[in-house]
């Protein structure tokens, strides 16, 4: 079985920018996402059999989309500030349209549709939640709530493989799909 997801990899400059910001949040109990792992998940497929990959790739090649820009801005946490588990940077733009097409194509081959899509870039995971960590997260949220990190051009997305290791996940591109 292969753990798979569909995502947009960030440009190197944006990875650098987010990496610098995350250095400021460095604290025991908060694990920053590795610079090379910054991405925008469009759909998590989960564990799939190797023989299903070809079917997924074929469906994703059917997607016809024009390049578009996304604004990387703001910050937040999931599920809530009091019980933060994920720290994220926001993404605004035409992404929901692409996600909807991906959802349709994946539903055609038996994948369950997501209930709700919230476009974001996960930048850290909260491992424990004491007063110091909550305060650090709240300060981060106040500081970056209305910050605009810039725009990125989206002209491709990728089917990716995730291998979980003791050091964290390792992501590899299975196939890239480009705009028309």
N, C-alpha and C positions, 0 to 999 in steps of 0.2 A: 504494500500500500504506500502511496505517495501523498504526503500532506501538501495540498495545493491551494493557491489563491490567485486572483486576478488583481493586478495593481499597476500603478503608475510610479515609476522610479523618478526621484527628484533630480534636477540638474545639479552638477557638482557645486556650483556657487551657492545654491540654496542649502545644500547639505552642509557646506562650510558655515553659513550664517546660523543655521539651527544648532549646529554643534557648539559654536561659541556661546550661544545663549544657554545651552544645557549645562555647560561647565559651571555656570553661576548657580545652578540648582543642586550641584553636587553635594550629597549628604547621605550618610548611612541610612538605609531604609528606602532610598529612592534610587532606582536603577535606570540610568539614561539609556536610550536606544543607541546602539552603535551607529556612528556616522554613515557607514555604508548601507545600513538597513533602513534609513528613512525612506518612506514611501507612502502612497495613498492607496489604501485597500479599496477596491471596487466591489469585490465579492470574494468571500471565503468559501471555498469548495469543500475543504476538509480532506479526509483520507479517501483517496480514489485508487482504484486498481490501475495497474500500469496499462492494461489493454483499453481503459477508458480515455486515456490521454489523447489518443488520436481523434476520437469522437469530439472531445472538448475543443481541440485545436481547429478541427473542421468547422464547427459551429462559430467559433470566434472569428474565423476568416470571413464569415458571411457579413460581419458588421462593417457598415460603410459609414464613416464619420469624417467631418471636416475638422481641421485643426482649430483649437480654441485656446483662449487664455484663462488662467485661474489666478485669482488674487489670494495670496497667502497672508492671512491676517487674524489677529485675535488669539485668544487662548481659552482653555477650559479644562474640565476634568470629567471623567465618568466614574461612577454613576452620579455622584453629587459632591460638593465641596466638603461636606462632613465625613463622607466615606470614600474619598478619592482613591481610585485604584489605577487609573490611567490619566496621564497629563498629556494634553494635545494642543496643537496649533491648528487654527481653523483654515478652511479653504472655501472660497466663494467663486461661483461662476456656473458654467453650463454642465458641470459634472453630472448632476442628476439625470440629464437626458441620456448620456452615455451609459450610466449605470442601469437605467431602465431597459435599454436595448440589450445589455449583457444579461440582465435578469430574464428577459424574454427568451433569449437564445439558450440559456442554461436550463430554463424550465422545460423547453422543448425536448431536452434529453434527460429529464427526470430530477433535476436539482430543485430543491425547495426555494421559493422566493423569500427574500429577506422582508421582514415586516416594515422596517424603517431604515433609511440610509442617512447617516450623518457624516458628511465629508470632513475628514480631518487627517492630520499627520500625528501619529503617536510618537511622542518624544521621550516619555519616561513611564516607568511602571512603579507604583508605590508598593513596597514590600511590607512595611509596617507603618502604623499611623499613631505617633505620639504627638504631644503638644508642639514640640520643636518642628517636626515635619509638617504638621498642619499649618503652622505659622509661615514656614518657608514657602509652602505651596500657595497660600493665600497672598503672600507678598508677590510671588511670581505672577499669579493671576491678575492682581491689581496693576502690576507693571506692564504686562503684555496684553491686557484686555483689548485695547484699541490700537495696537501697533500694527502697521502695515509692513510686512516683510518683503513685499514686492510681488511681481507677476511672473508666472512661468507659462511657457507655451506648451500645450499638450498636443502632440502629434503621434503619440503611440501609447500602447499599454502592453502589459506582458502577463503571460501565464507563468507563475513562479512556483517553485518547489521550496518547501521549508523543512529543514532538518534540524530537529531540536538536539542541542548539545549541552553539556554542563556549563559552558561559557555563554550560552544563549543561542538563539536561532541563527542558522546560516541559510541565506536565501540564494537561490540560483534561478536564472531565467531558463524556462523550458522553450518558450517561443515568444517572439515579439510580433505585435500587430500594429501596422502603421496606418495613418489616416490616408484618405484618397486625395 
